[in-house]
Protein backbone atom coordinates (compact mmCIF):
# COMPACT_ATOMS: atom_id res chain seq x y z
CA UNK A 1 0.00 0.00 0.00
CA UNK A 2 1.54 3.35 -1.01
CA UNK A 3 2.24 5.72 1.83
CA UNK A 4 -0.16 8.66 2.08
CA UNK A 5 1.81 11.88 2.36
CA UNK A 6 -0.89 14.51 2.85
CA UNK A 7 -2.49 16.70 0.20
CA UNK A 8 -2.04 15.86 -3.44
CA UNK A 9 -1.94 18.27 -6.33
CA UNK A 10 -5.59 17.51 -7.09
CA UNK A 11 -6.52 18.84 -3.63
CA UNK A 12 -5.50 22.33 -4.68
CA UNK A 13 -7.31 22.68 -8.00
CA UNK A 14 -10.42 24.33 -6.57
CA UNK A 15 -10.02 28.08 -6.19
CA UNK A 16 -6.52 27.93 -7.65
CA UNK A 17 -7.05 31.39 -9.12
CA UNK A 18 -7.91 32.73 -5.70
CA UNK A 19 -4.79 31.20 -4.19
CA UNK A 20 -2.68 32.88 -6.86
CA UNK A 21 -4.47 36.23 -6.79
CA UNK A 22 -4.95 36.56 -3.05
CA UNK A 23 -1.63 35.01 -2.08
CA UNK A 24 -3.31 32.83 0.54
CA UNK A 25 -4.79 29.36 0.71
CA UNK A 26 -8.59 29.60 0.99
CA UNK A 27 -10.17 28.21 4.19
CA UNK A 28 -10.16 24.40 4.08
CA UNK A 29 -9.92 21.36 6.32
CA UNK A 30 -8.78 18.37 4.24
CA UNK A 31 -8.45 16.02 7.22
CA UNK A 32 -12.00 16.84 8.36
CA UNK A 33 -13.33 16.30 4.83
CA UNK A 34 -11.71 12.84 4.77
CA UNK A 35 -13.15 12.06 8.20
CA UNK A 36 -16.63 12.82 6.86
CA UNK A 37 -16.13 10.57 3.83
CA UNK A 38 -14.84 7.76 6.03
CA UNK A 39 -17.85 8.06 8.31
CA UNK A 40 -20.25 7.86 5.36
CA UNK A 41 -18.65 4.60 4.18
CA UNK A 42 -18.60 3.16 7.71
CA UNK A 43 -21.96 4.20 9.13
CA UNK A 44 -25.02 4.30 6.78
CA UNK A 45 -27.18 5.82 9.55
CA UNK A 46 -25.40 9.17 9.29
CA UNK A 47 -25.77 9.37 5.52
CA UNK A 48 -29.06 11.27 5.13
CA UNK A 49 -28.23 13.89 7.74
CA UNK A 50 -24.84 14.58 6.18
CA UNK A 51 -26.24 14.75 2.64
CA UNK A 52 -28.73 17.37 3.83
CA UNK A 53 -26.04 19.46 5.53
CA UNK A 54 -23.57 19.16 2.63
CA UNK A 55 -25.97 19.60 -0.26
CA UNK A 56 -23.30 19.77 -2.97
CA UNK A 57 -19.90 18.24 -3.60
CA UNK A 58 -18.56 21.80 -3.87
CA UNK A 59 -18.63 21.89 -0.07
CA UNK A 60 -15.37 19.91 -0.24
CA UNK A 61 -12.20 21.83 -1.00
CA UNK A 62 -10.21 18.88 -2.32
CA UNK A 63 -11.01 17.82 -5.86
CA UNK A 64 -10.40 14.20 -4.87
CA UNK A 65 -12.82 14.48 -1.97
CA UNK A 66 -15.39 16.11 -4.23
CA UNK A 67 -15.20 13.13 -6.58
CA UNK A 68 -15.66 10.65 -3.74
CA UNK A 69 -18.59 12.59 -2.30
CA UNK A 70 -20.17 12.85 -5.75
CA UNK A 71 -19.97 9.06 -6.07
CA UNK A 72 -21.62 8.66 -2.64
CA UNK A 73 -24.43 11.04 -3.63
CA UNK A 74 -24.95 9.13 -6.88
CA UNK A 75 -25.20 5.83 -4.99
CA UNK A 76 -27.79 7.34 -2.68
CA UNK A 77 -29.87 8.55 -5.63
CA UNK A 78 -30.24 4.99 -6.92
CA UNK A 79 -30.81 3.58 -3.40
CA UNK A 80 -27.61 1.58 -3.54
CA UNK A 81 -25.64 0.68 -0.39
CA UNK A 82 -22.78 3.02 0.44
CA UNK A 83 -19.61 1.23 1.49
CA UNK A 84 -16.04 0.76 0.32
CA UNK A 85 -16.95 -1.72 -2.40
CA UNK A 86 -19.82 0.26 -3.95
CA UNK A 87 -17.98 3.60 -3.76
CA UNK A 88 -14.96 2.05 -5.48
CA UNK A 89 -17.18 0.55 -8.17
CA UNK A 90 -19.00 3.89 -8.76
CA UNK A 91 -15.72 5.79 -9.06
CA UNK A 92 -14.51 3.16 -11.53
CA UNK A 93 -17.66 3.64 -13.64
CA UNK A 94 -17.22 7.42 -13.54
CA UNK A 95 -13.56 7.09 -14.60
CA UNK A 96 -12.32 8.81 -11.44
CA UNK A 97 -10.90 5.92 -9.41
CA UNK A 98 -7.26 6.48 -10.32
CA UNK A 99 -7.63 10.24 -9.95
CA UNK A 100 -8.65 9.93 -6.30
CA UNK A 101 -5.72 7.62 -5.49
CA UNK A 102 -7.15 4.24 -6.35
CA UNK A 103 -8.67 1.55 -4.23
CA UNK A 104 -5.69 1.69 -1.85
CA UNK A 105 -6.50 5.23 -0.75
CA UNK A 106 -10.18 4.39 -0.31
CA UNK A 107 -9.26 1.39 1.82
CA UNK A 108 -7.01 3.54 4.00
CA UNK A 109 -9.76 6.15 4.29
CA UNK A 110 -12.35 3.61 5.42
CA UNK A 111 -10.19 2.30 8.27
CA UNK A 112 -10.31 5.53 10.25
CA UNK A 113 -12.00 4.37 13.43
CA UNK A 114 -14.15 6.80 15.42
CA UNK A 115 -14.96 9.20 12.59
CA UNK A 116 -18.65 8.24 12.51
CA UNK A 117 -19.18 9.34 16.10
CA UNK A 118 -18.44 12.95 15.23
CA UNK A 119 -19.69 13.17 11.66
CA UNK A 120 -22.35 15.81 12.43
CA UNK A 121 -19.74 18.11 13.96
CA UNK A 122 -17.29 17.43 11.12
CA UNK A 123 -19.93 18.17 8.48
CA UNK A 124 -20.62 21.57 10.04
CA UNK A 125 -16.92 22.43 9.87
CA UNK A 126 -16.78 21.45 6.19
CA UNK A 127 -19.86 23.58 5.52
CA UNK A 128 -18.35 26.54 7.39
CA UNK A 129 -15.16 26.42 5.32
CA UNK A 130 -17.24 26.21 2.14
CA UNK A 131 -19.21 29.33 3.06
CA UNK A 132 -16.00 31.20 3.85
CA UNK A 133 -14.64 30.29 0.40
CA UNK A 134 -17.91 31.35 -1.20
CA UNK A 135 -17.71 34.75 0.49
CA UNK A 136 -14.08 35.17 -0.54
CA UNK A 137 -14.95 34.30 -4.15
CA UNK A 138 -17.89 36.72 -4.11
CA UNK A 139 -15.78 39.47 -2.57
CA UNK A 140 -13.02 39.04 -5.11
CA UNK A 141 -15.52 39.12 -7.98
CA UNK A 142 -17.04 42.31 -6.56
CA UNK A 143 -13.63 43.93 -6.09
CA UNK A 144 -12.48 42.95 -9.58
CA UNK A 145 -15.69 44.25 -11.20
CA UNK A 146 -15.49 47.48 -9.19
CA UNK A 147 -12.20 48.34 -10.87
CA UNK A 148 -13.75 47.86 -14.32
CA UNK A 149 -14.81 51.31 -15.57
CA UNK A 150 -17.01 49.73 -18.25
CA UNK A 151 -19.33 48.15 -15.68
CA UNK A 152 -22.55 50.03 -14.98
CA UNK A 153 -22.77 50.91 -11.27
CA UNK A 154 -26.38 49.72 -10.96
CA UNK A 155 -25.45 46.38 -12.51
CA UNK A 156 -22.46 46.22 -10.19
CA UNK A 157 -24.64 46.72 -7.12
CA UNK A 158 -27.09 44.10 -8.37
CA UNK A 159 -24.27 41.63 -9.01
CA UNK A 160 -22.72 42.31 -5.60
CA UNK A 161 -25.95 41.70 -3.75
CA UNK A 162 -26.69 38.56 -5.78
CA UNK A 163 -23.25 37.12 -5.05
CA UNK A 164 -23.40 37.84 -1.31
CA UNK A 165 -26.96 36.57 -0.92
CA UNK A 166 -26.05 33.43 -2.84
CA UNK A 167 -23.23 32.72 -0.40
CA UNK A 168 -25.39 33.49 2.63
CA UNK A 169 -28.32 31.40 1.38
CA UNK A 170 -26.10 28.33 1.27
CA UNK A 171 -26.00 28.50 5.08
CA UNK A 172 -29.76 29.00 5.51
CA UNK A 173 -31.32 25.77 6.60
CA UNK A 174 -34.47 25.06 8.57
CA UNK A 175 -34.97 21.80 10.41
CA UNK A 176 -38.25 19.93 10.27
CA UNK A 177 -40.46 20.73 13.24
CA UNK A 178 -42.24 18.26 15.46
CA UNK A 179 -46.00 18.52 14.95
CA UNK A 180 -46.53 18.82 18.71
CA UNK A 181 -44.34 21.93 18.85
CA UNK A 182 -46.22 23.47 15.93
CA UNK A 183 -49.57 22.66 17.57
CA UNK A 184 -48.43 24.46 20.73
CA UNK A 185 -47.55 27.53 18.65
CA UNK A 186 -50.93 27.36 16.91
CA UNK A 187 -52.75 27.14 20.25
CA UNK A 188 -50.81 30.12 21.60
CA UNK A 189 -51.72 32.11 18.50
CA UNK A 190 -55.36 31.04 18.82
CA UNK A 191 -55.43 32.08 22.48
CA UNK A 192 -53.95 35.45 21.57
CA UNK A 193 -56.62 35.94 18.88
CA UNK A 194 -59.37 35.09 21.39
CA UNK A 195 -58.06 37.80 23.70
CA UNK A 196 -58.36 40.25 20.81
CA UNK A 197 -62.17 39.84 21.00
CA UNK A 198 -62.74 38.66 17.44
CA UNK A 199 -60.28 41.07 15.82
CA UNK A 200 -58.54 40.22 12.57
CA UNK A 201 -55.62 37.82 12.68
CA UNK A 202 -53.77 39.76 9.99
CA UNK A 203 -53.16 43.34 8.92
CA UNK A 204 -56.52 45.03 8.16
CA UNK A 205 -57.23 46.20 4.62
CA UNK A 206 -59.78 48.77 5.78
CA UNK A 207 -62.49 47.18 3.61
CA UNK A 208 -64.85 45.27 5.94
CA UNK A 209 -66.22 42.85 3.33
CA UNK A 210 -62.74 41.93 2.13
CA UNK A 211 -61.46 41.56 5.70
CA UNK A 212 -64.41 39.27 6.39
CA UNK A 213 -63.12 36.90 3.70
CA UNK A 214 -59.40 37.12 4.47
CA UNK A 215 -59.29 38.06 8.20
CA UNK A 216 -56.74 40.65 7.11
CA UNK A 217 -53.50 40.31 5.14
CA UNK A 218 -51.82 37.23 6.62
CA UNK A 219 -48.16 37.07 7.56
CA UNK A 220 -45.81 35.51 4.97
CA UNK A 221 -48.46 35.70 2.21
CA UNK A 222 -47.68 36.97 -1.29
CA UNK A 223 -50.76 38.80 -2.60
CA UNK A 224 -50.87 39.67 -6.30
CA UNK A 225 -53.12 42.62 -7.20
CA UNK A 226 -53.74 42.90 -10.94
CA UNK A 227 -55.98 44.94 -13.20
CA UNK A 228 -56.32 46.42 -16.66
CA UNK A 229 -54.41 49.67 -17.25
CA UNK A 230 -55.77 52.79 -15.51
CA UNK A 231 -58.56 51.16 -13.52
CA UNK A 232 -57.11 52.06 -10.14
CA UNK A 233 -54.78 49.33 -8.88
CA UNK A 234 -52.30 51.92 -7.56
CA UNK A 235 -55.16 53.83 -5.93
CA UNK A 236 -56.43 50.66 -4.25
CA UNK A 237 -52.93 49.71 -3.08
CA UNK A 238 -52.44 53.19 -1.59
CA UNK A 239 -55.83 52.94 0.13
CA UNK A 240 -54.75 49.65 1.67
CA UNK A 241 -51.37 51.03 2.74
CA UNK A 242 -52.98 54.11 4.26
CA UNK A 243 -55.64 52.09 6.09
CA UNK A 244 -53.02 49.84 7.67
CA UNK A 245 -50.65 52.67 8.62
CA UNK A 246 -53.24 54.92 10.28
CA UNK A 247 -54.36 51.90 12.32
CA UNK A 248 -50.84 51.58 13.69
CA UNK A 249 -49.41 48.88 11.40
CA UNK A 250 -46.07 50.12 9.98
CA UNK A 251 -46.27 49.86 6.20
CA UNK A 252 -43.73 50.28 3.40
CA UNK A 253 -44.56 51.14 -0.22
CA UNK A 254 -42.00 50.47 -2.96
CA UNK A 255 -43.02 52.65 -5.88
CA UNK A 256 -41.05 51.77 -9.00
CA UNK A 257 -43.33 53.73 -11.32
CA UNK A 258 -44.21 57.00 -9.54
CA UNK A 259 -42.04 59.33 -7.44
CA UNK A 260 -42.84 59.65 -3.75
CA UNK A 261 -44.21 63.21 -4.12
CA UNK A 262 -46.87 62.05 -6.59
CA UNK A 263 -47.90 59.19 -4.34
CA UNK A 264 -48.22 61.55 -1.38
CA UNK A 265 -50.37 63.94 -3.40
CA UNK A 266 -52.68 61.06 -4.30
CA UNK A 267 -52.87 60.12 -0.63
CA UNK A 268 -53.73 63.73 0.23
CA UNK A 269 -56.51 63.76 -2.37
CA UNK A 270 -58.00 60.58 -0.91
CA UNK A 271 -57.64 61.84 2.65
CA UNK A 272 -59.09 65.32 2.19
CA UNK A 273 -61.68 64.75 -0.54
CA UNK A 274 -60.47 67.95 -2.23
CA UNK A 275 -60.56 67.93 -6.02
CA UNK A 276 -57.36 66.43 -7.38
CA UNK A 277 -56.81 69.34 -9.76
CA UNK A 278 -56.38 71.68 -6.81
CA UNK A 279 -53.78 69.57 -5.04
CA UNK A 280 -51.93 68.93 -8.27
CA UNK A 281 -51.72 72.68 -8.92
CA UNK A 282 -54.12 72.89 -11.84
CA UNK A 283 -56.69 74.94 -9.90
CA UNK A 284 -56.28 77.38 -7.04
CA UNK A 285 -57.25 76.27 -3.56
CA UNK A 286 -60.30 77.98 -2.09
CA UNK A 287 -60.31 79.90 1.17
CA UNK A 288 -61.22 77.01 3.46
CA UNK A 289 -59.22 74.32 1.66
CA UNK A 290 -56.05 74.90 3.69
CA UNK A 291 -57.92 74.32 6.94
CA UNK A 292 -59.38 71.09 5.57
CA UNK A 293 -55.95 69.90 4.44
CA UNK A 294 -54.26 70.64 7.76
CA UNK A 295 -57.06 69.02 9.72
CA UNK A 296 -57.50 65.84 7.71
CA UNK A 297 -53.92 64.90 6.91
CA UNK A 298 -52.80 65.14 10.52
CA UNK A 299 -53.33 61.44 11.20
CA UNK A 300 -51.76 60.47 7.86
CA UNK A 301 -48.67 62.60 8.54
CA UNK A 302 -48.19 60.82 11.87
CA UNK A 303 -48.76 57.33 10.45
CA UNK A 304 -45.84 54.85 10.19
CA UNK A 305 -45.90 54.83 6.38
CA UNK A 306 -42.60 54.60 4.48
CA UNK A 307 -42.14 55.20 0.74
CA UNK A 308 -39.20 54.01 -1.36
CA UNK A 309 -39.31 55.29 -4.94
CA UNK A 310 -36.10 53.70 -6.25
CA UNK A 311 -36.68 53.10 -10.01
CA UNK A 312 -35.89 49.70 -11.58
CA UNK A 313 -35.20 48.26 -8.14
CA UNK A 314 -33.12 45.05 -8.30
CA UNK A 315 -34.94 42.27 -6.53
CA UNK A 316 -31.97 41.45 -4.28
CA UNK A 317 -31.71 45.08 -3.21
CA UNK A 318 -35.43 44.99 -2.44
CA UNK A 319 -34.83 41.96 -0.26
CA UNK A 320 -32.13 43.72 1.76
CA UNK A 321 -34.28 46.84 2.13
CA UNK A 322 -37.20 44.81 3.44
CA UNK A 323 -34.92 43.18 5.99
CA UNK A 324 -33.79 46.59 7.19
CA UNK A 325 -37.34 48.00 7.34
CA UNK A 326 -38.66 45.02 9.29
CA UNK A 327 -35.77 45.12 11.72
CA UNK A 328 -35.52 48.88 12.26
CA UNK A 329 -39.07 50.13 11.65
CA UNK A 330 -41.10 47.07 12.59
CA UNK A 331 -42.86 47.07 9.20
CA UNK A 332 -45.87 44.73 9.07
CA UNK A 333 -47.00 45.19 5.43
CA UNK A 334 -45.12 45.65 2.13
CA UNK A 335 -46.63 47.04 -1.10
CA UNK A 336 -44.75 46.82 -4.43
CA UNK A 337 -45.90 48.94 -7.39
CA UNK A 338 -45.30 47.07 -9.57
CA UNK A 339 -43.73 43.63 -10.04
CA UNK A 340 -42.78 43.86 -13.72
CA UNK A 341 -40.68 46.99 -13.13
CA UNK A 342 -38.31 45.18 -10.78
CA UNK A 343 -34.99 43.87 -12.04
CA UNK A 344 -34.34 40.16 -11.74
CA UNK A 345 -30.95 38.45 -11.47
CA UNK A 346 -28.43 39.82 -13.96
CA UNK A 347 -27.82 36.41 -15.51
CA UNK A 348 -31.50 36.18 -16.53
CA UNK A 349 -31.71 39.54 -18.30
CA UNK A 350 -33.11 39.04 -21.79
CA UNK A 351 -35.03 35.93 -20.72
CA UNK A 352 -38.10 37.80 -19.56
CA UNK A 353 -40.29 34.90 -18.45
CA UNK A 354 -37.50 33.39 -16.37
CA UNK A 355 -36.61 36.81 -14.94
CA UNK A 356 -40.20 37.49 -13.84
CA UNK A 357 -40.37 33.99 -12.38
CA UNK A 358 -37.23 34.70 -10.34
CA UNK A 359 -38.70 38.01 -9.13
CA UNK A 360 -41.93 36.27 -8.11
CA UNK A 361 -40.08 33.54 -6.22
CA UNK A 362 -37.94 36.11 -4.42
CA UNK A 363 -40.99 38.12 -3.35
CA UNK A 364 -42.58 34.99 -1.89
CA UNK A 365 -39.33 33.96 -0.20
CA UNK A 366 -38.94 37.46 1.28
CA UNK A 367 -42.50 37.41 2.64
CA UNK A 368 -41.87 34.05 4.26
CA UNK A 369 -38.41 34.92 5.55
CA UNK A 370 -39.56 38.09 7.32
CA UNK A 371 -43.09 36.90 8.14
CA UNK A 372 -44.82 39.89 6.52
CA UNK A 373 -47.50 40.02 3.82
CA UNK A 374 -46.32 41.46 0.50
CA UNK A 375 -48.85 42.96 -1.92
CA UNK A 376 -47.34 43.10 -5.40
CA UNK A 377 -49.14 44.89 -8.21
CA UNK A 378 -49.00 43.20 -11.59
CA UNK A 379 -49.96 43.87 -15.17
CA UNK A 380 -52.44 41.82 -17.13
CA UNK A 381 -51.80 40.57 -20.65
CA UNK A 382 -53.36 42.20 -23.72
CA UNK A 383 -55.74 39.26 -23.95
CA UNK A 384 -57.56 40.53 -20.86
CA UNK A 385 -58.07 43.95 -22.46
CA UNK A 386 -59.39 42.56 -25.75
CA UNK A 387 -62.26 40.57 -24.23
CA UNK A 388 -65.64 42.30 -23.99
CA UNK A 389 -69.18 41.48 -22.93
CA UNK A 390 -69.88 38.72 -20.41
CA UNK A 391 -66.39 37.26 -20.87
CA UNK A 392 -64.54 40.40 -19.80
CA UNK A 393 -63.71 39.37 -16.23
CA UNK A 394 -59.96 39.03 -15.60
CA UNK A 395 -58.73 35.46 -15.25
CA UNK A 396 -55.68 33.87 -13.69
CA UNK A 397 -54.36 33.06 -17.16
CA UNK A 398 -54.25 36.82 -17.87
CA UNK A 399 -51.34 37.41 -15.48
CA UNK A 400 -48.58 38.74 -17.66
CA UNK A 401 -45.24 37.18 -18.62
CA UNK A 402 -45.01 34.23 -16.26
CA UNK A 403 -47.22 31.45 -14.96
CA UNK A 404 -45.06 31.34 -11.83
CA UNK A 405 -46.79 34.49 -10.54
CA UNK A 406 -50.02 32.54 -10.11
CA UNK A 407 -48.11 29.58 -8.70
CA UNK A 408 -46.13 31.58 -6.11
CA UNK A 409 -49.04 33.75 -4.96
CA UNK A 410 -51.05 32.86 -1.88
CA UNK A 411 -53.80 35.20 -3.06
CA UNK A 412 -54.63 36.77 -6.42
CA UNK A 413 -56.95 39.79 -6.57
CA UNK A 414 -58.35 41.43 -9.71
CA UNK A 415 -59.90 44.91 -9.81
CA UNK A 416 -62.82 44.78 -12.24
CA UNK A 417 -64.35 48.20 -12.95
CA UNK A 418 -67.80 47.53 -14.37
CA UNK A 419 -68.19 51.14 -15.53
CA UNK A 420 -64.79 51.33 -17.18
CA UNK A 421 -64.60 52.27 -20.86
CA UNK A 422 -64.57 49.50 -23.47
CA UNK A 423 -65.86 46.82 -21.12
CA UNK A 424 -69.27 46.80 -22.77
CA UNK A 425 -71.16 46.82 -19.50
CA UNK A 426 -74.61 48.40 -19.33
CA UNK A 427 -76.92 49.17 -16.45
CA UNK A 428 -74.14 49.79 -13.93
CA UNK A 429 -73.67 52.87 -11.80
CA UNK A 430 -70.61 55.07 -11.93
CA UNK A 431 -67.69 53.69 -9.98
CA UNK A 432 -69.22 50.25 -9.55
CA UNK A 433 -66.36 47.81 -9.05
CA UNK A 434 -65.79 44.17 -8.21
CA UNK A 435 -62.68 43.08 -6.36
CA UNK A 436 -62.33 39.50 -7.56
CA UNK A 437 -60.59 37.12 -5.16
CA UNK A 438 -59.55 34.64 -7.85
CA UNK A 439 -57.13 32.61 -5.74
CA UNK A 440 -57.00 32.24 -1.98
CA UNK A 441 -54.75 29.46 -0.77
CA UNK A 442 -56.01 29.60 2.80
CA UNK A 443 -59.60 30.76 2.42
CA UNK A 444 -62.62 31.41 0.26
CA UNK A 445 -62.79 33.04 -3.15
CA UNK A 446 -65.48 35.38 -4.45
CA UNK A 447 -66.31 38.98 -5.35
CA UNK A 448 -66.12 41.99 -3.04
CA UNK A 449 -68.34 44.94 -4.12
CA UNK A 450 -66.47 48.25 -4.13
CA UNK A 451 -67.12 51.74 -5.41
CA UNK A 452 -64.46 53.92 -7.00
CA UNK A 453 -64.53 57.67 -6.37
CA UNK A 454 -62.59 59.00 -9.32
CA UNK A 455 -62.18 62.60 -8.15
CA UNK A 456 -60.77 61.39 -4.81
CA UNK A 457 -58.67 58.49 -6.17
CA UNK A 458 -60.31 56.33 -3.52
CA UNK A 459 -62.19 53.04 -3.23
CA UNK A 460 -64.84 52.35 -0.63
CA UNK A 461 -66.70 49.25 0.49
CA UNK A 462 -69.99 49.28 -1.45
CA UNK A 463 -71.83 47.30 1.22
CA UNK A 464 -70.67 49.80 3.84
CA UNK A 465 -71.92 52.70 1.71
CA UNK A 466 -75.36 51.13 1.29
CA UNK A 467 -75.62 50.72 5.06
CA UNK A 468 -74.57 54.34 5.58
CA UNK A 469 -77.12 55.58 3.03
CA UNK A 470 -79.87 53.58 4.76
CA UNK A 471 -79.09 55.15 8.13
CA UNK A 472 -78.95 58.61 6.59
CA UNK A 473 -82.38 58.01 5.05
CA UNK A 474 -83.76 56.87 8.42
CA UNK A 475 -82.27 59.96 10.07
CA UNK A 476 -83.84 62.26 7.50
CA UNK A 477 -87.26 60.59 7.77
CA UNK A 478 -87.20 60.64 11.57
CA UNK A 479 -86.14 64.29 11.69
CA UNK A 480 -88.92 65.24 9.28
CA UNK A 481 -91.50 63.38 11.36
CA UNK A 482 -90.32 65.10 14.55
CA UNK A 483 -90.58 68.49 12.92
CA UNK A 484 -94.11 67.72 11.68
CA UNK A 485 -95.17 66.76 15.20
CA UNK A 486 -93.61 70.03 16.46
CA UNK A 487 -92.63 68.58 19.83
CA UNK A 488 -89.94 71.19 20.15
CA UNK A 489 -87.64 68.51 21.46
CA UNK A 490 -84.07 67.84 20.45
CA UNK A 491 -83.15 66.90 16.90
CA UNK A 492 -80.35 64.67 15.71
CA UNK A 493 -78.53 67.41 13.84
CA UNK A 494 -78.65 70.20 16.40
CA UNK A 495 -78.42 68.43 19.73
CA UNK A 496 -76.92 65.02 19.09
CA UNK A 497 -74.59 65.91 16.25
CA UNK A 498 -76.31 63.68 13.70
CA UNK A 499 -75.33 60.20 12.61
CA UNK A 500 -71.66 59.73 11.75
CA UNK A 501 -71.08 59.94 8.03
CA UNK A 502 -69.10 56.74 7.94
CA UNK A 503 -71.44 54.74 10.19
PETA-V162172 format. One record per helix or strand of 2 or more residues. SS is the DSSP state (alpha for helix, beta for strand). FROM is the first residue (numbers start at 1). LEN is the number of residues. If there is no record, write none. Layout:
SS&FROM&LEN  SS&FROM&LEN
This chain:
alpha&9&4  alpha&16&7  alpha&30&13  alpha&44&10  alpha&57&3  alpha&63&15  alpha&84&11  alpha&102&9  alpha&115&32  alpha&153&17  alpha&179&17  alpha&208&7  beta&222&6  alpha&233&14  beta&251&5  alpha&260&13  alpha&276&4  alpha&289&8  alpha&298&5  beta&305&4  alpha&315&15  beta&333&5  alpha&339&3  alpha&346&3  alpha&352&19  beta&373&8  alpha&382&5  alpha&389&3  alpha&396&3  alpha&404&5  beta&411&7  beta&432&9  beta&446&8  alpha&454&3  beta&458&4  alpha&462&24  alpha&492&4
